[in-house]
Amino acid sequence: MRHADLPERWKIKVREYLTATGETNYENLSCHHFPTDSLVRINFEDGSTAEFKYAFVIKAPEWQELAVFTEHCGYHLFRLYDELDLIVYRSGRDTSAS
């Protein structure tokens, strides 16, 4: 999905994320928001996987959701649950906590 298609609650989360990183233009994401050395991998309980390059993750446990924001492939919302295995790599290091 595109930014305009995000539910309003997620647009607020994106603003909070950008504000926390010191951004002054927090209405839209641009290419410099997406780490060029990142890889996000999600392993689902049924053995399925999803993998995204140039991406970052925002978790929203209060909604049992997480969002993966990619530079080239849109934004993706997933249900957050205990068995979900989320791995975020940056420059060859695992920087995630499931």
C-alpha positions as CSV (number, residue, x, y, z in Angstrom):
1,M,0.0,0.0,0.0
2,R,1.0,3.6,-0.4
3,H,1.2,6.2,2.3
4,A,-2.2,7.6,1.3
5,D,-3.7,4.2,1.8
6,L,-2.4,3.7,5.4
7,P,-5.0,3.7,8.1
8,E,-5.0,6.9,10.0
9,R,-3.6,5.2,13.2
10,W,-0.5,4.2,11.1
11,K,0.0,7.6,9.7
12,I,0.2,8.8,13.3
13,K,2.8,6.1,14.1
14,V,4.9,7.1,11.1
15,R,4.8,10.8,12.3
16,E,5.9,9.7,15.7
17,Y,8.7,7.5,14.3
18,L,10.0,10.4,12.1
19,T,9.7,12.9,14.9
20,A,11.7,10.6,17.2
21,T,14.4,10.4,14.6
22,G,14.7,14.1,14.4
23,E,12.8,14.6,11.1
24,T,11.1,17.9,10.5
25,N,9.2,16.7,7.4
26,Y,7.2,13.9,8.9
27,E,4.2,13.8,6.5
28,N,5.8,11.6,3.9
29,L,8.6,9.1,3.7
30,S,11.3,9.7,1.2
31,C,14.3,7.6,-0.1
32,H,16.6,8.7,2.7
33,H,14.3,7.1,5.4
34,F,15.0,3.6,4.1
35,P,18.3,2.0,5.1
36,T,20.3,0.8,2.1
37,D,21.9,-1.9,4.3
38,S,18.7,-3.4,5.7
39,L,16.9,-6.7,5.3
40,V,13.7,-7.5,7.1
41,R,12.6,-11.2,7.3
42,I,9.4,-12.5,8.8
43,N,9.0,-16.2,9.5
44,F,5.4,-17.2,10.0
45,E,4.1,-20.1,12.1
46,D,3.1,-22.1,9.0
47,G,6.6,-22.0,7.5
48,S,5.9,-19.1,5.1
49,T,8.4,-16.2,4.9
50,A,8.5,-12.7,3.7
51,E,11.6,-10.7,3.0
52,F,12.1,-7.0,2.3
53,K,15.2,-5.0,1.4
54,Y,15.6,-1.3,2.0
55,A,13.0,-1.5,4.8
56,F,12.3,-0.7,8.4
57,V,9.7,-1.9,10.9
58,I,7.4,-0.2,13.4
59,K,5.7,-2.4,15.9
60,A,2.3,-1.5,17.4
61,P,1.6,-4.1,20.2
62,E,-1.4,-2.1,21.3
63,W,-3.1,-3.1,18.0
64,Q,-1.3,-6.5,17.7
65,E,0.2,-5.2,14.4
66,L,3.5,-4.5,12.8
67,A,4.3,-2.6,9.7
68,V,7.1,-3.0,7.3
69,F,7.9,0.1,5.3
70,T,9.9,-0.5,2.1
71,E,11.4,2.0,-0.3
72,H,10.3,0.2,-3.5
73,C,7.6,-2.2,-2.6
74,G,5.1,-0.2,-0.5
75,Y,4.0,-0.6,3.1
76,H,2.8,-3.8,4.6
77,L,0.8,-4.5,7.7
78,F,1.0,-7.8,9.6
79,R,-0.7,-9.3,12.6
80,L,1.8,-9.3,15.5
81,Y,1.6,-12.5,17.6
82,D,3.9,-14.5,19.8
83,E,5.0,-17.1,17.2
84,L,5.9,-14.5,14.6
85,D,9.7,-14.5,14.1
86,L,10.8,-11.0,13.0
87,I,14.5,-10.5,12.0
88,V,15.9,-7.2,11.0
89,Y,19.5,-7.2,9.6
90,R,21.6,-4.0,9.2
91,S,25.1,-4.3,7.6
92,G,25.2,-8.0,8.3
93,R,24.1,-7.8,12.0
94,D,20.9,-8.9,13.5
95,T,19.3,-5.8,15.2
96,S,15.9,-7.3,15.9
97,A,14.1,-8.7,18.9
98,S,11.1,-10.9,18.1
